Amino acid sequence: MTLIRYAISIVTIMAACASPAAAADLSGRKEISLVTAAGEKIAIGHVDFERKNSGYAFKVARSDAPFGDYFLAMRPFKCIANAVQHVCHFPYRTSGEIRDDDLVDLEYALMFLHKKPQEVSVDPWNGVYYKMRIVDSVIEGIAHNVDMNLVLVAPFDTPERLIRAQDLDAADPGSHRFPRLLIE
């Protein structure tokens, strides 16, 4: 009987160690950075995590710098501009809840659109969705292309999670100014 308990304990410890997400404690304030292909980090705000049930409640706060104000598609956007590509935050939500196996609310809070500097508007086809995962105590997002029309044209009573896995296309890192997002 003791040998069985010992074996169960070993298996439980191994399972906990094999799953870094389960061992991560995200509580507190974490910085949000967009990361270039060269590894340069640009801090864009922070997120506050608070333990709740089997996960965390969160609230995202975007920094004013490095964003500029732009009026695109008949609405205001906050964009990080350069001579090649403007990356504009797509404000969908700022708070929600996550679990180790469900980061969708946080992914929705950090959606973006990109455009060329000479374009006078944003094209919803140019959505950037960072598919996230927890690695140790860091949340890493990898850029995926998404058509934001899925969110823009939805009826009022549609469930909030309008973007499905099959709507995401893995982005070519060379086509995005910020192929990664980090929360650490």
Secondary structure, DSSP 8 states (H G I E B T S, - for coil): -HHHHHHHHHHHHHHHHH-HHHH----EEEEEEEE-TT--EEEEEEEEEEEETTEEEEEEEE-STT-EEEEETTEEEEEE--SS-EEEEE-S-SEEEEBTTB-HHHHHHTEEEEE-TT-SS--GGGEEEEEEEEETTEEEEEEEEE-THHHHT--TTS-S----GGG-EE--GGG-S--EEEE-
